[in-house]
């Protein structure tokens, strides 16, 4: 059948690739001139199923107050007269219980693990290159209290059979030798050896080329204006290039999904949470990370991508603004220079921000809507790169009438029908 995918980020492009592999006639439409130029452009570079956790969790409200008062705090809130922002925030707070955290994490880990496996299979099948490394992720703890409080996360890792290592200071240095120069700044870490890293933008652009070989058409520089419905079906998409029509439509618009779908009476609780990154050229390979180091105190990820270091972090709730804030860069600069002072040339860093499409409970929204021929693949938050291949494969299976390899019923929009929505 003919499928029209709205959005050419990593979610849209992976969906297009797997749908084309399944034999469908696929078109992707996006306002940008190339794929992966918004949220997928310069994210932290982690493919981290083991760290697939909802932001809403026990103790987060109290921690949030502390973070807001920190000089290099990971959370920034700019209150607006926007009821959508406040409703989303209240829903997130209602998910900050042990019970809801366990449920939401249980929903996230399977799609993340499956996605990593799909990525590995894809890499073996088509030989795609994207500065990838399979050297794990190290969550670094500067304080003993942080290390002592990992029991809950370790229990979940055990439950799902995710390999992990609890490391002392020397163990951390064994995993990331450059940390030997700053060994007095941390006490230990939690390492997930099966996690991977890679450049999401590079991957998405390369996969778009492969998708085009399968017949996928890309309509770039084309603004999506609105969806047209008649009864229980979508009949077309009005764009700057005219009306586009297909048999089935897939909304993979990230943070913009909410605004685009609201006129159709579809309430998708996705709100933008801005993240920032810097990309720094490596000047001393021995002083740079070999994979990803998660600086737990500042919630900053420092990742090696070929001859570059990507430093990503900050959760800024400020609506749809993509304005760069120098104060947010200061936090990223601090984390990098504090842990890897010799690794990169901070003076040559490029600064970027992107809008993460966050759900209040954490898991993405994948599956049907009230319209028979409209599917969703959105709301992946900080884990779009981690969950992209699995999400695209699952969606393609659904639309092809095949049973997906994993159960994703609890990722559907219907989960918001209950009081925690």
C-alpha positions as CSV (number, residue, x, y, z in Angstrom):
1,X,0.0,0.0,0.0
2,X,1.0,3.7,-0.2
3,X,2.3,5.1,3.0
4,X,3.0,8.7,3.7
5,X,5.3,9.4,6.6
6,X,5.3,12.8,8.2
7,X,8.8,13.7,9.5
8,X,12.3,12.7,8.4
9,X,14.1,12.4,11.7
10,X,15.5,9.1,12.8
11,X,12.1,7.8,13.7
12,X,10.5,8.7,10.3
13,X,13.5,7.4,8.3
14,X,13.7,4.1,10.1
15,X,10.0,3.7,9.7
16,X,10.3,4.4,6.0
17,X,13.2,1.9,5.6
18,X,11.4,-1.0,7.3
19,X,8.1,-0.3,5.5
20,X,9.9,-0.2,2.1
21,X,11.6,-3.5,3.0
22,X,8.2,-4.9,3.6
23,X,7.2,-4.0,0.1
24,X,5.2,-0.8,0.6
25,X,5.3,2.3,-1.5
26,X,6.6,5.0,0.9
27,X,6.9,8.7,0.7
28,X,8.5,10.9,3.4
29,X,7.7,14.6,3.7
30,X,9.6,17.2,5.8
31,X,10.1,20.9,5.9
32,X,13.8,20.6,6.1
33,X,16.2,20.2,3.1
34,X,17.7,17.0,4.4
35,X,16.9,14.2,6.9
36,X,17.7,14.5,10.6
37,X,18.2,18.2,10.8
38,X,16.2,18.8,14.0
39,X,16.1,16.7,17.1
40,X,18.1,13.9,15.5
41,X,20.9,16.2,14.4
42,X,23.3,16.5,17.4
43,X,22.0,14.4,20.3
44,X,24.2,12.8,22.8
45,X,24.9,9.8,20.6
46,X,23.9,7.0,23.0
47,X,22.2,3.8,22.1
48,X,21.5,2.9,25.7
49,X,18.7,0.3,26.4
50,X,19.9,-0.2,30.0
51,X,19.3,3.5,30.7
52,X,15.8,3.5,29.3
53,X,14.0,4.9,32.2
54,X,11.2,7.4,32.6
55,X,12.2,10.8,33.9
56,X,9.1,10.7,36.2
57,X,10.2,8.6,39.2
58,X,10.2,8.5,43.0
59,X,12.0,11.5,44.5
60,X,12.1,13.5,41.3
61,X,10.0,16.4,42.5
62,X,12.4,16.9,45.4
63,X,15.4,16.5,43.2
64,X,13.9,19.0,40.7
65,X,13.9,21.7,43.3
66,X,17.6,21.0,44.1
67,X,18.5,20.9,40.4
68,X,16.8,24.3,39.8
69,X,19.0,25.9,42.4
70,X,22.3,24.4,41.1
71,X,24.8,26.5,39.2
72,X,25.2,23.7,36.7
73,X,21.8,22.1,37.2
74,X,20.3,19.7,34.7
75,X,16.8,21.2,34.9
76,X,15.6,24.6,33.7
77,X,12.0,25.7,33.7
78,X,10.8,28.9,32.1
79,X,7.1,29.2,33.1
80,X,4.7,30.2,30.3
81,X,1.0,31.0,30.1
82,X,0.6,27.8,28.3
83,X,-2.0,25.4,29.8
84,X,-0.5,22.5,27.7
85,X,2.8,22.9,29.6
86,X,1.1,22.9,33.0
87,X,-1.2,20.0,32.2
88,X,1.8,18.0,30.9
89,X,3.8,18.8,34.0
90,X,1.0,17.7,36.4
91,X,0.7,14.5,34.5
92,X,4.4,13.9,34.9
93,X,4.2,14.5,38.6
94,X,1.4,12.0,38.9
95,X,3.7,9.4,37.4
96,X,6.4,10.1,40.0
97,X,5.5,7.1,42.2
98,X,7.3,3.8,42.7
99,X,4.4,1.9,41.2
100,X,4.2,4.1,38.0
101,X,7.9,4.2,37.6
102,X,8.1,0.4,37.6
103,X,5.2,0.1,35.1
104,X,6.7,2.7,32.8
105,X,10.2,1.3,32.9
106,X,8.8,-2.1,32.2
107,X,7.2,-0.7,29.0
108,X,10.4,1.0,27.9
109,X,13.2,-1.6,28.2
110,X,11.7,-4.2,25.8
111,X,11.4,-1.8,22.9
112,X,14.9,-0.3,23.6
113,X,16.5,-3.8,23.8
114,X,14.7,-4.9,20.7
115,X,15.7,-1.7,18.9
116,X,19.4,-2.2,19.7
117,X,19.2,-5.8,18.3
118,X,17.5,-4.4,15.1
119,X,20.3,-1.9,14.8
120,X,22.9,-4.6,15.0
121,X,21.1,-6.7,12.4
122,X,20.8,-3.7,10.1
123,X,24.5,-2.9,10.5
124,X,25.3,-6.5,9.6
125,X,22.9,-6.5,6.6
126,X,23.8,-3.3,4.9
127,X,27.1,-2.3,6.4
128,X,26.0,1.1,7.5
129,X,28.6,3.4,9.1
130,X,27.9,6.2,11.6
131,X,31.0,6.4,13.9
132,X,29.6,3.5,15.8
133,X,31.2,1.9,18.8
134,X,30.1,-1.0,20.9
135,X,32.0,-0.3,24.1
136,X,29.2,0.2,26.7
137,X,28.1,3.1,28.8
138,X,29.6,4.2,32.1
139,X,27.4,6.0,34.6
140,X,29.9,7.9,36.7
141,X,29.1,8.8,40.3
142,X,30.9,11.7,42.0
143,X,29.4,11.0,45.4
144,X,29.1,7.8,47.4
145,X,25.4,8.6,48.0
146,X,24.8,8.3,44.3
147,X,26.5,4.9,44.1
148,X,24.7,3.6,47.1
149,X,21.3,4.5,45.6
150,X,21.6,2.3,42.5
151,X,19.8,-0.6,44.1
152,X,16.5,0.1,42.5
153,X,17.9,0.4,39.0
154,X,20.1,-2.7,39.4
155,X,17.0,-4.7,40.5
156,X,15.3,-3.7,37.2
157,X,18.4,-4.6,35.2
158,X,18.4,-8.0,36.8
159,X,14.7,-8.4,36.1
160,X,15.2,-7.9,32.4
161,X,18.5,-9.7,32.2
162,X,20.5,-6.6,31.2
163,X,24.2,-7.2,31.9
164,X,25.8,-4.6,34.2
165,X,29.0,-4.0,36.3
166,X,29.2,-2.0,39.5
167,X,32.7,-0.5,39.5
168,X,35.0,1.1,42.0
169,X,37.3,4.0,41.1
170,X,39.9,1.7,39.5
171,X,37.2,-0.2,37.6
172,X,36.0,3.0,36.1
173,X,39.5,3.9,35.0
174,X,39.8,0.4,33.5
175,X,36.7,1.1,31.3
176,X,37.7,4.7,30.6
177,X,41.5,5.2,31.0
178,X,41.4,8.9,30.5
179,X,39.6,9.2,33.9
180,X,42.9,8.3,35.6
181,X,43.8,12.0,35.4
182,X,40.8,13.0,37.5
183,X,40.4,10.0,39.8
184,X,39.8,12.2,42.8
185,X,36.6,13.5,41.3
186,X,34.5,10.4,41.4
187,X,33.9,7.3,43.6
188,X,32.6,4.6,41.2
189,X,30.2,3.8,38.5
190,X,27.6,1.5,36.9
191,X,28.6,0.2,33.5
192,X,26.3,-1.4,30.9
193,X,28.7,-3.2,28.6
194,X,26.1,-3.9,25.9
195,X,25.2,-0.3,25.2
196,X,26.5,1.4,22.0
197,X,27.3,4.8,20.7
198,X,27.1,6.5,17.3
199,X,26.2,9.6,15.4
200,X,22.4,9.7,14.9
201,X,22.5,12.3,12.2
202,X,25.1,10.4,10.2
203,X,23.1,7.2,10.6
204,X,19.8,8.7,9.5
205,X,21.3,10.3,6.4
206,X,23.0,7.0,5.5
207,X,19.8,5.0,6.1
208,X,17.8,7.5,4.0
209,X,20.1,6.7,1.1
210,X,19.4,3.0,1.6
211,X,15.7,3.7,1.8
212,X,15.8,5.6,-1.5
213,X,17.4,2.5,-3.1
214,X,14.3,0.6,-2.0
215,X,12.1,3.1,-3.7
216,X,11.3,5.5,-0.8
217,X,10.6,9.1,-2.1
218,X,11.6,12.0,0.0
219,X,9.8,15.4,-0.4
220,X,12.1,17.9,1.4
221,X,11.5,21.6,1.8
222,X,7.8,20.8,2.1
223,X,5.9,22.3,5.0
224,X,3.1,20.1,6.4
225,X,0.2,22.5,7.1
226,X,-2.6,20.2,8.2
227,X,-4.2,16.8,7.9
228,X,-7.6,16.3,6.3
229,X,-10.1,13.8,7.6
230,X,-13.4,12.5,6.4
231,X,-15.4,10.3,8.8
232,X,-13.0,7.9,10.4
233,X,-10.2,8.2,7.8
234,X,-7.4,10.6,6.8
235,X,-7.9,11.6,3.2
236,X,-4.8,13.7,2.7
237,X,-2.2,16.1,4.0
238,X,-2.2,19.7,2.9
239,X,1.4,20.9,2.3
240,X,3.2,23.8,0.8
241,X,3.6,21.6,-2.3
242,X,-0.1,20.8,-2.5
243,X,-2.3,17.9,-1.3
244,X,-0.5,14.6,-0.7
245,X,-2.5,11.4,-0.4
246,X,-1.8,7.8,0.5
247,X,-3.6,4.7,1.9
248,X,-2.0,5.0,5.3
249,X,-0.3,7.9,7.2
250,X,2.3,7.8,9.9
251,X,2.9,10.8,12.2
252,X,6.6,10.9,13.2
253,X,6.7,14.6,13.9
254,X,8.4,14.5,17.4
255,X,7.4,17.5,19.5
256,X,5.2,18.9,16.7
257,X,2.9,15.8,16.8
258,X,0.7,17.3,19.4
259,X,0.0,20.5,17.5
260,X,-0.5,18.8,14.2
261,X,-3.0,16.2,15.6
262,X,-5.0,18.3,17.9
263,X,-7.3,19.7,15.2
264,X,-8.3,16.1,14.4
265,X,-9.4,15.6,18.0
266,X,-6.4,13.4,18.8
267,X,-4.8,14.3,22.2
268,X,-1.1,13.2,22.2
269,X,0.5,14.2,25.5
270,X,3.9,15.0,24.0
271,X,5.7,18.2,25.0
272,X,9.1,19.6,23.9
273,X,11.9,19.4,26.5
274,X,14.9,21.2,25.1
275,X,18.3,19.6,25.2
276,X,21.7,21.1,24.4
277,X,24.9,19.7,23.0
278,X,28.4,20.7,22.1
279,X,30.6,18.9,19.6
280,X,34.3,19.2,20.2
281,X,37.2,18.0,18.1
282,X,39.5,15.5,19.8
283,X,43.0,16.8,20.3
284,X,44.4,14.1,22.5
285,X,42.9,10.6,21.9
286,X,44.4,9.3,25.2
287,X,42.7,12.1,27.1
288,X,39.2,11.5,25.5
289,X,36.5,9.0,26.4
290,X,36.4,5.7,24.5
291,X,32.6,5.5,24.7
292,X,29.9,7.3,26.7
293,X,30.4,8.6,30.3
294,X,27.3,9.7,32.0
295,X,28.1,12.4,34.5
296,X,25.4,11.6,37.0
297,X,25.7,14.8,39.0
298,X,24.9,17.1,36.0
299,X,23.0,14.5,33.9
300,X,25.4,15.1,31.1
301,X,26.6,12.5,28.6
302,X,30.1,12.7,27.2
303,X,30.4,10.5,24.1
304,X,33.2,9.7,21.7
305,X,32.1,9.9,18.0
306,X,35.1,9.2,15.8
307,X,37.4,12.2,16.0
308,X,34.9,14.2,17.9
309,X,33.4,14.4,21.4
310,X,29.7,15.0,21.8
311,X,28.6,16.4,25.1
312,X,24.8,16.4,25.6
313,X,22.5,17.3,28.5
314,X,20.1,19.7,30.2
315,X,16.3,19.5,30.4
316,X,14.8,22.9,29.6
317,X,11.1,23.3,29.7
318,X,10.5,26.5,27.7
319,X,7.9,25.7,25.0
320,X,8.9,25.4,21.4
321,X,11.8,27.9,21.4
322,X,15.1,26.6,20.0
323,X,17.0,29.6,21.2
324,X,20.6,28.8,22.4
325,X,21.3,29.8,26.0
326,X,24.9,30.5,26.9
327,X,24.3,29.4,30.5
328,X,23.4,25.9,29.3
329,X,26.6,25.7,27.3
330,X,28.6,26.5,30.5
331,X,27.3,23.3,32.1
332,X,28.3,21.2,29.1
333,X,31.7,22.8,29.0
334,X,32.2,22.3,32.7
335,X,31.4,18.6,32.6
336,X,33.8,17.9,29.7
337,X,36.7,20.0,31.0
338,X,36.3,18.6,34.5
339,X,36.4,15.0,33.5
340,X,38.4,15.0,30.2
341,X,40.5,18.2,30.5
342,X,43.0,17.1,27.7
343,X,40.5,15.4,25.4
344,X,39.1,18.1,23.2
345,X,39.5,21.7,22.1
346,X,36.6,23.4,23.8
347,X,37.4,26.6,21.9
348,X,36.4,24.9,18.6
349,X,33.1,23.5,19.9
350,X,29.9,23.9,18.0
351,X,26.8,24.6,20.1
352,X,23.3,23.1,19.3
353,X,19.9,22.6,20.8
354,X,17.0,20.3,20.0
355,X,13.4,19.7,21.2
356,X,13.0,16.2,22.7
357,X,9.4,15.0,22.3
358,X,8.6,13.9,25.9
359,X,5.6,12.0,27.2
360,X,4.7,12.6,30.8
361,X,5.1,8.9,31.7
362,X,8.2,8.2,29.6
363,X,7.4,5.5,27.0
364,X,6.9,6.5,23.4
365,X,3.5,6.4,21.6
366,X,3.4,3.8,18.9
367,X,0.3,2.4,17.2
368,X,-3.2,3.2,16.0
369,X,-5.4,6.3,16.5
370,X,-9.1,6.9,16.2
371,X,-8.6,7.2,12.5
372,X,-8.3,3.8,10.8
373,X,-5.4,4.8,8.5
374,X,-3.4,7.0,10.8
375,X,-0.6,5.6,13.0
376,X,1.7,7.2,15.5
377,X,5.4,6.8,16.1
378,X,6.4,9.7,18.4
379,X,7.1,10.7,22.0
380,X,10.5,9.0,22.3
381,X,12.0,11.8,24.5
382,X,15.7,11.4,25.0
383,X,15.6,7.8,23.6
384,X,14.7,8.4,20.0
385,X,18.1,7.2,18.8
386,X,18.0,4.2,21.2
387,X,14.5,3.1,20.2
388,X,14.4,4.2,16.5
389,X,15.1,0.9,14.7
390,X,12.8,-1.1,16.9
391,X,10.0,1.4,16.7
392,X,10.3,1.5,12.9
393,X,10.4,-2.3,12.6
394,X,7.4,-2.7,14.9
395,X,5.4,-0.2,13.0
396,X,6.2,-1.8,9.7
397,X,5.1,-5.2,11.1
398,X,1.8,-3.7,12.3
399,X,1.0,-2.1,8.9
400,X,2.0,-5.3,7.1
401,X,-0.4,-7.4,9.1
402,X,2.4,-9.3,10.9
403,X,2.6,-9.8,14.6
404,X,5.6,-7.7,15.9
405,X,8.4,-9.6,17.6
406,X,7.6,-7.9,20.9
407,X,4.3,-6.9,22.5
408,X,3.8,-3.1,22.1
409,X,0.1,-2.9,23.1
410,X,1.1,-0.9,26.2
411,X,2.8,1.7,24.0
412,X,-0.4,2.6,22.3
413,X,-2.2,6.0,22.8
414,X,-5.0,4.1,24.6
415,X,-2.8,3.9,27.7
416,X,-3.7,7.5,28.5
417,X,-7.4,6.6,28.9
418,X,-6.8,6.0,32.6
419,X,-6.3,8.5,35.4
420,X,-2.5,8.7,35.0
421,X,-2.8,9.9,31.4
